[in-house]
Amino acid sequence: MKREEELDRKFLTSGQEKVKLEIALMRYFELAKDKNKDFLSEMEQTYQNYLLKRFRPAMETLLEQKENKKMKQLFLQKEMSQGLLEELLLMASKAHNTEAFLWLLEQKQALYGFEKGDMEL
């Protein structure tokens, strides 16, 4: 059995959220690399749905690992509330991920702007 098939099977059968999240993050971005397609494969869709349901822990993992390119890709897949964006900024700060923090600030500016006195860290 190929590595990819084994990981997909493990994802589908595992009851351990940490294992599922780790596999979903790895496989989703592997499958997403193929830009020459017009649709998501069944497993890619399965992983995307899982990651969107487990968005906070997925983003926290990517921020901690400083996987900023992947973090941006996943960010753009979800409709973002101001509260969730604030949580992500806090996660990036705690992870000491300055690049992600600045990018998330840019997203906040673009989506919601800043109110006077809204620049606290």
N, C-alpha and C positions, 0 to 999 in steps of 0.2 A: 504494500500500500504506500502510495506517495505521501510525503510529508504533509502536503496541503490537505489531502483527503483525511489523513489521520487527525490533523488539527480541527478540521471541520466536524468530524465525527465526535471528537472530544468536546468541542464547543456544544454540540447539539445534545450530548448525553450528560454532561457534567451538571451537578447541582451546586457547585462551588462558584459563587459570584466572582471571587477574585480570579479564578482560573478562566472563567468565561470572559471577563473583561479583558484580561491580558491577551487571550486568543483573538477576541473581536477587534481589539486595537491593531494587532499585528496583521491579521488577515484582511480587514477592511481596507487598509492602506496599501497592502500588496495588490489586492484586486482592483483598487481605484487607479493604480498606475497606468493601466491600459487605456490610453486616451483615444484609441481608434474604434470606440464602440459608441453606439447611440443609446444604449440602455444598460441598466444594472443587471448583472447576473443574479440568479436566485440567491446564492449565498451572499453576494455583496449586499443585496437588499436586506437579507436576514441580519447581517452584521450592522448595517446602517440603522435599521429599526431598533436593534438592541442598544446601540450606542446612543441613539437619540432618547431612548427610555432611561438610560443610565448616564445621562449627559454630564451631570456634575462630577461623579467619580471619574468618568472618562477624561473630562477636561482637567481635573486635578492631577491625574496621572501624567497627562501630556505636559502640563505646566511644570510639574516636578522634574520630569525627564528632559525638560527644555526642548521638547519636540515641537517647536513653534510653527513650522510649516504645516504639520499635521493638525495642530491646535487650530490654526486658521481655517483649514479645510473643514474640520468638524464644526467650528463656530458658524460658518456660512451655511451649514445644512439646517440650522435651527432658527426659528423665529425667536428673537431675543427680547425679553422684557427688561426693563430698566433694573429691576431688582436682581435678576439673574446676572446681568452684566456687572453690577456692583459686587456680587459674590465672586465672579471670575477675577475681577480686579484685586480683591482681597486674597484670593488663592495665588495669583501671580506674585503679589507682594510677599506673601508668606514663603513662597518657593524661591524668592530672590531672583525671579526671572524678569529682569528689567526690560528686555526686548519685548516680551509678551505683554508686560504691563503697559508699556508705551503704545503698542498696537491696540490694546483694548481701550486705552484712553481715547485714541483716535476714533475707534468705533463708537464710543460713548458720545463723543462730540458730533459725529455724523448722524447718529440715530436720535439722540435726545438733547444735545447741546449741554451747556453748563449754565446753571443759575448762579447769580451773584452769591459768593461765599460758599460755593460748592467744590472748592479745591482742596479739601482736607484729605490727608492720607491716613 
